[in-house]
Amino acid sequence: MGRKEIACSWKKVINNIRDVFEFKKALGSGSFSEVYLVREKKTGNLYALKCLKKKHLSCSKLENEITVLKKIRHDNVVGLEDFYETRTHYYLVMQLVSGGELFDRIIDRGVYTEKDASCLVHQVLEAVNYLHENSIVHRDLKPENLLYFNSDENSKIMISDFGLSKMSDHGVMSTACGTPGYVAPEVLAQKPYSKAVDCWSIGVITYILLCGYPPFFEDNETRLFSKIMRADYAFHSPFWDNISESAKDFIRNMMQKHPKKRFSTEQQAFNATAAINHMKKLLLAQADPDAPLPPIPCNSQNTQQGVNNITAKDTNGNPPIPVTPPEVQCRGLRASHSEPRNTPVVMETCNAENCSSFEAAKRCVQVD
């Protein structure tokens, strides 16, 4: 039986992709694809060209991603511009974004001010609300999949990587997929779920932006999943002492254990002005309210000992709180347009070298 080809009315079948594009440089690579900066010979326009070998490809997964991307057009979503096929490859011509991942900026900055975080989260809410209005659920929102359009400090944010997204007209899904640490409790519980899973992920991202570490972190997958399913997180002292109740309430409502009680994407991000006024009223906040909190150090070692070395006790001498994002343990950072460093997973294990037990959980099941 021959290989199934992707049926697409606007797919362009050609003999050699280099007849259409001039290859400038490699942007990144993954297990099944390579991404290049290319210039279209006819127009001179620059794009990111994602090259996928047919023999390594899940046609249904790529077809799903193409169907989703072709349907949407939003200022905060990385767009699919064209689609080519040769005898051996499929080629996705993607909008070029050059500012890198939100994940990398979190590592560089440590934490975001409430004003900056509010602006960023508002953009994500606008984009995800647009997706939901078009019956699309992303299902894998995380800092690695949020890209800056360019390197400017105030660059707009772009949602990328729709490989796990789902067109869901009826609104209910069942396949367990996503990235542990960002996945909603109902997904881990293997219950039917809705677009509310994206709202949970936005809450987790907001939490990380404001303090520099994740709300859920365990070196054992079982304990990690248990905490997520209980929505067992806290606003630890001293890291959250100067964060406004407006921001905390937003996170609480986005990270409600019960999806029907969760904020939707139609909710506004926490009020940045109110947050700044709150900072001014704090007795301990003598500095400029727009100034970032002291950065939390990050550790690039991919060992649990490395994580244990970077902890902090609160003012009451409580047990150490991990302050390093789990992903820092495996620093195989990717270029903006390449595949995720790890295929996102929920239940399978990882045999890759140099990965911690937490990273072993970061694999994907399948797409329904």
ChimeraX attribute file (.defattr): number of C-alpha atoms within 10 A of each C-alpha:
attribute: neighborCount
match mode: 1-to-1
recipient: residues
	/A:1	3
	/A:2	4
	/A:3	8
	/A:4	10
	/A:5	12
	/A:6	14
	/A:7	9
	/A:8	11
	/A:9	6
	/A:10	10
	/A:11	15
	/A:12	13
	/A:13	13
	/A:14	13
	/A:15	11
	/A:16	13
	/A:17	17
	/A:18	12
	/A:19	11
	/A:20	14
	/A:21	20
	/A:22	16
	/A:23	17
	/A:24	11
	/A:25	11
	/A:26	15
	/A:27	19
	/A:28	18
	/A:29	19
	/A:30	16
	/A:31	13
	/A:32	15
	/A:33	19
	/A:34	19
	/A:35	25
	/A:36	21
	/A:37	21
	/A:38	24
	/A:39	18
	/A:40	16
	/A:41	13
	/A:42	9
	/A:43	8
	/A:44	11
	/A:45	11
	/A:46	19
	/A:47	21
	/A:48	26
	/A:49	28
	/A:50	24
	/A:51	21
	/A:52	21
	/A:53	15
	/A:54	19
	/A:55	11
	/A:56	11
	/A:57	14
	/A:58	11
	/A:59	16
	/A:60	14
	/A:61	17
	/A:62	18
	/A:63	16
	/A:64	18
	/A:65	19
	/A:66	19
	/A:67	15
	/A:68	22
	/A:69	22
	/A:70	14
	/A:71	12
	/A:72	15
	/A:73	14
	/A:74	14
	/A:75	14
	/A:76	22
	/A:77	24
	/A:78	24
	/A:79	21
	/A:80	22
	/A:81	15
	/A:82	16
	/A:83	19
	/A:84	19
	/A:85	21
	/A:86	15
	/A:87	11
	/A:88	10
	/A:89	19
	/A:90	24
	/A:91	21
	/A:92	22
	/A:93	23
	/A:94	21
	/A:95	18
	/A:96	21
	/A:97	20
	/A:98	17
	/A:99	21
	/A:100	21
	/A:101	25
	/A:102	22
	/A:103	21
	/A:104	18
	/A:105	18
	/A:106	22
	/A:107	19
	/A:108	13
	/A:109	17
	/A:110	24
	/A:111	23
	/A:112	23
	/A:113	20
	/A:114	28
	/A:115	19
	/A:116	17
	/A:117	21
	/A:118	23
	/A:119	17
	/A:120	21
	/A:121	20
	/A:122	19
	/A:123	18
	/A:124	23
	/A:125	21
	/A:126	18
	/A:127	21
	/A:128	27
	/A:129	21
	/A:130	19
	/A:131	23
	/A:132	21
	/A:133	11
	/A:134	15
	/A:135	17
	/A:136	23
	/A:137	26
	/A:138	23
	/A:139	26
	/A:140	25
	/A:141	29
	/A:142	22
	/A:143	22
	/A:144	21
	/A:145	21
	/A:146	22
	/A:147	27
	/A:148	23
	/A:149	24
	/A:150	15
	/A:151	12
	/A:152	10
	/A:153	9
	/A:154	12
	/A:155	13
	/A:156	18
	/A:157	27
	/A:158	24
	/A:159	25
	/A:160	22
	/A:161	21
	/A:162	24
	/A:163	22
	/A:164	23
	/A:165	23
	/A:166	21
	/A:167	18
	/A:168	15
	/A:169	11
	/A:170	8
	/A:171	16
	/A:172	11
	/A:173	17
	/A:174	14
	/A:175	15
	/A:176	24
	/A:177	24
	/A:178	30
	/A:179	24
	/A:180	28
	/A:181	27
	/A:182	24
	/A:183	25
	/A:184	29
	/A:185	25
	/A:186	20
	/A:187	22
	/A:188	19
	/A:189	14
	/A:190	12
	/A:191	14
	/A:192	13
	/A:193	19
	/A:194	19
	/A:195	24
	/A:196	26
	/A:197	26
	/A:198	26
	/A:199	26
	/A:200	27
	/A:201	24
	/A:202	24
	/A:203	24
	/A:204	26
	/A:205	25
	/A:206	28
	/A:207	24
	/A:208	22
	/A:209	27
	/A:210	25
	/A:211	25
	/A:212	25
	/A:213	25
	/A:214	22
	/A:215	25
	/A:216	22
	/A:217	23
	/A:218	16
	/A:219	16
	/A:220	14
	/A:221	21
	/A:222	11
	/A:223	13
	/A:224	18
	/A:225	23
	/A:226	16
	/A:227	18
	/A:228	24
	/A:229	18
	/A:230	12
	/A:231	18
	/A:232	12
	/A:233	14
	/A:234	10
	/A:235	13
	/A:236	14
	/A:237	15
	/A:238	14
	/A:239	18
	/A:240	15
	/A:241	12
	/A:242	18
	/A:243	21
	/A:244	20
	/A:245	15
	/A:246	18
	/A:247	21
	/A:248	18
	/A:249	12
	/A:250	20
	/A:251	23
	/A:252	20
	/A:253	18
	/A:254	26
	/A:255	27
	/A:256	20
	/A:257	19
	/A:258	14
	/A:259	21
	/A:260	10
	/A:261	12
	/A:262	20
	/A:263	20
	/A:264	21
	/A:265	23
	/A:266	12
	/A:267	14
	/A:268	14
	/A:269	22
	/A:270	24
	/A:271	17
	/A:272	19
	/A:273	13
	/A:274	16
	/A:275	21
	/A:276	18
	/A:277	12
	/A:278	17
	/A:279	21
	/A:280	17
	/A:281	11
	/A:282	14
	/A:283	8
	/A:284	10
	/A:285	12
	/A:286	10
	/A:287	11
	/A:288	10
	/A:289	20
	/A:290	14
	/A:291	11
	/A:292	17
	/A:293	19
	/A:294	11
	/A:295	15
	/A:296	21
	/A:297	14
	/A:298	20
	/A:299	21
	/A:300	14
	/A:301	14
	/A:302	18
	/A:303	15
	/A:304	15
	/A:305	9
	/A:306	15
	/A:307	21
	/A:308	15
	/A:309	12
	/A:310	16
	/A:311	15
	/A:312	18
	/A:313	14
	/A:314	13
	/A:315	8
	/A:316	8
	/A:317	8
	/A:318	11
	/A:319	10
	/A:320	12
	/A:321	16
	/A:322	20
	/A:323	25
	/A:324	25
	/A:325	22
	/A:326	22
	/A:327	20
	/A:328	19
	/A:329	22
	/A:330	19
	/A:331	15
	/A:332	12
	/A:333	16
	/A:334	19
	/A:335	19
	/A:336	26
	/A:337	28
	/A:338	24
	/A:339	21
	/A:340	19
	/A:341	18
	/A:342	20
	/A:343	16
	/A:344	22
	/A:345	21
	/A:346	23
	/A:347	17
	/A:348	12
	/A:349	16
	/A:350	17
	/A:351	8
	/A:352	10
	/A:353	6
	/A:354	13
	/A:355	17
	/A:356	19
	/A:357	17
	/A:358	23
	/A:359	26
	/A:360	21
	/A:361	26
	/A:362	24
	/A:363	20
	/A:364	21
	/A:365	18
	/A:366	14
	/A:367	16
	/A:368	14
